Amino acid sequence: MAITKEKKQEIMGSFGRGEQDTGSPEVQIALLTARINDLTDHFKAHKKDHASRRGLLMMVSKRSSLLKYLRLTDRKSYLDVIGRLGIRK
């Protein structure tokens, strides 16, 4: 259910602005998206896990806030991130 260390390093490498970038909005959005996708699969098997569903909703809200920030500050990067992650139409 949790993201492995290798998967996290791969995501940071592909979305980061630099070698050791872990805090940029692009990386945070990509990591949240990976966690959201994992939890979505979890809910297909465990439909009544409401405590985890609350965590999922909080992650979706945080990702939405980060996307709004990125859209307002760096439009090109925003379009790149949503295109690569496939989270908007």
C-alpha atoms as one frame of an Amber mdcrd trajectory, in Angstrom:
protein
   0.000   0.000   0.000   2.848   2.397   0.732   5.158   3.653  -1.972   8.506
   1.877  -1.975  11.713   3.827  -1.598  12.790   2.960  -5.138   9.485   4.113
  -6.626   9.711   7.359  -4.651  13.264   7.990  -5.908  12.120   7.311  -9.475
   9.261   9.803  -9.163  11.539  12.441  -7.628  14.065  11.914 -10.407  11.561
  12.298 -13.207   9.558  15.235 -11.798  12.227  17.061  -9.780  13.821  20.277
 -10.917  17.245  19.165  -9.772  19.166  16.173  -8.488  18.046  16.348  -4.836
  14.709  18.091  -5.355  12.089  16.686  -2.994   9.907  19.669  -2.150   8.919
  21.313  -5.404   5.194  21.311  -6.196   5.764  19.045  -9.200   7.340  16.327
  -7.034   4.724  16.672  -4.308   1.887  16.398  -6.849   3.459  13.322  -8.457
   3.979  11.608  -5.078   0.428  12.381  -3.964  -0.910  11.049  -7.260   0.976
   7.775  -6.777  -0.400   7.420  -3.241  -3.936   8.286  -4.422  -3.744   5.650
  -7.168  -2.580   3.025  -4.655  -5.423   3.864  -2.275  -7.943   3.776  -5.108
  -6.910   0.183  -5.819  -7.141  -0.573  -2.089 -10.770   0.595  -1.998 -11.764
  -1.815  -4.740 -11.080  -4.648  -2.298 -11.992  -2.901   0.986 -15.157  -0.933
   0.364 -15.923  -0.174   4.020 -12.523   1.239   5.013 -13.821   4.709   5.868
 -10.800   5.803   7.907  -8.526   5.380   4.899 -11.125   7.063   2.708 -10.813
  10.171   4.872  -7.055  10.118   4.300  -7.641   9.759   0.567  -9.925  12.791
   0.542  -7.318  14.825   2.427  -4.650  13.820  -0.130  -6.921  14.758  -3.034
  -7.564  18.140  -1.426  -3.844  18.748  -0.857  -3.070  17.803  -4.457  -5.789
  20.161  -5.666  -4.274  23.009  -3.655  -0.802  22.304  -5.033  -2.162  22.172
  -8.584  -3.900  25.515  -8.087  -0.667  27.047  -6.770   1.330  25.656  -9.684
  -1.278  26.844 -12.198  -1.069  30.390 -10.852   2.723  30.565 -10.574   4.075
  28.499 -13.478   1.517  27.686 -16.172   3.959  25.769 -18.405   5.032  23.481
 -15.593   1.392  22.971 -14.585   0.444  21.853 -18.086   3.471  19.555 -18.218
   2.634  17.892 -14.885  -1.039  17.296 -15.632  -0.147  15.975 -19.065   2.425
  13.518 -17.722   0.213  12.332 -14.866  -3.023  12.322 -16.832  -5.068  13.866
 -14.027  -7.014  16.501 -15.969  -8.815  16.410 -19.269
